[in-house]
């Protein structure tokens, strides 16, 4: 658990700097990705006016997937379902998913273990999602999900405006 606390501390340090918001988010995603040994990491902001999630930043997605992930309907795919349910969505092996949660094109990421957590405002509205994907099958622990939620809380400052 101490390693996970260090991730949150490192993300806090990034956001304490005077760098621009985009640089802070990119650096934070890099730290999260490396800390979770992930092949990709995504951060989307919610636009409740049009019921879509809009890509803020990503690391590791293939170009054609990154293009498709620029705008995700709430309720579609892992990030969209996370936003709709207002709770983390996890998958041990995205490649073998037949639940319909993962979109077929998501298999092109070659990710197996995946998790998406929501960022909530004070009123309980989802304002963004943070996603992490690993190359092998993986069951995320409650501590890891809590760590990502802590990171998401810090990332909230990037979408608070």
N, C-alpha and C positions, 0 to 999 in steps of 0.2 A: 504493500500500500504506500510505503514511503516514496517509491519511484513515481507513483501516480500523483502524490502531493507535489513532488518536484515539477511535474509537468504543469500543474496549475500555477505554481510559483513562477516558473519560467514564462508562461503566457502572460501573467500579471506584469512581469518585468518588461516584456515587449510593449505592452499597452501603456506603460508608464513613460515611455520614451516620446520624444517630440517628432518622430517619423510620421509620415502621412498615413491615413487610415488604410489605404490599399496595401502599403508596404507592411504595416502591422499585421493585417489579416494574412497576407501571404507568408510572412515569417512565422506567425502562429500556426498556420496549417502545416508548414514544414516541420515544426517542432512536434505537433500532434502526430503527424504521419510517421516521423522517425520514432517517436516514443512508443507508438503502437505497432511498429514494424509493418506499417500499412503500405500498400501499393498505390492507394489513392485516398484523397481527402477532399471533401466538397463543402462549400458554405453557400447557402442560398438565402436570400431575403424574401419574405412573404409580401405580396401585394394583395391585401384583402379586397381591394377595389376591383381587381380583375381575377381573383381566385387562382393566381399563379405564384410559383416560386421562381425567382430570378437569380441566376448565378452571380455571385459576388466574386468568388475565387475558387480555383480548384488546383489540385496537384495530382498528376499521374493518370488522368483520364486520356484514353486514345482520342485523337483530334475529332473523329467523326462522332464519338460519344459526347465529348465536351460540347460540340455544336448542338446536339440534340438536348443536352442537359441545361442549355442556357435558359430555357423557360419550361417549367414543369407544372402541369395542372395539379392543383390540390386534389388529392384522392387517387393519383396515378403514380405508380412506381413507389419505391421505398420512401423517398423524401416526401412525396405527395401524400402518401398514406400516413406517414408520421405527422405531417401538418394537420391532416384531417382528424386523426385520432387524438392529437395533442399528447402523445406518449412515444417513447422510444420504440423503434421497429428494428428487430434483429433477425439475422438469417445465418444459420450455421454454414450452409453451402448454397450460395446463389445459383451456382451452375446446375444444380439438380432441383431447384425450386419448381413446384408445379401448383403452388397455391394461388398464383396470379398476382402476388404482391410485387415481385420483381418483373420489370418489363422485359420482353424477349431480347431487346437490344442490349440490356444490361449484362448479358452473358459475354458480350464482346470485351468487357473490362477484364476478363479472366479472374475476377474476384470471386472468392468463395465465402469467407466469413465477413459479414457486413453488418453495420449498425448505423442508424440515423437517429439523432436526438433532436427534440424541438427546443427552440429558445422562446420563452414565454415572457410577455410583458406583465405589468402589475394587474391588468384586467383579465389575465388568463388567455389572451390572444397569442397565437403563434406568430412571431415576427421573423423567424429564420429557422433553418435546419443546419445541422452539422453532421456530415456523414464520413465514415471511415470504412475502408475495405481492405481485407488481407488476402494474400495469395492462396492460403490453404484453408481447409475447413476450420472453423473456429467458433466456439461458444463464448460470447462476451460475459464476463462476470459482472455482478451487481456493482462491485467497486470500480470496474472499468467504465461502466455506464455512468456512474456517479461522477467519475473524473471527467468524462466527456461533457456531462451536464455542467460541471464547474467551468470547464473551458468555454462552453457555449455562453455561460453567464458573462464571462469576460468579453467574449466576442460581441455580445449584445451592444457594447458601446459603439461598435462600428455601424450598427443599423439603427441606433436610437434616434438619429436626426430625422 
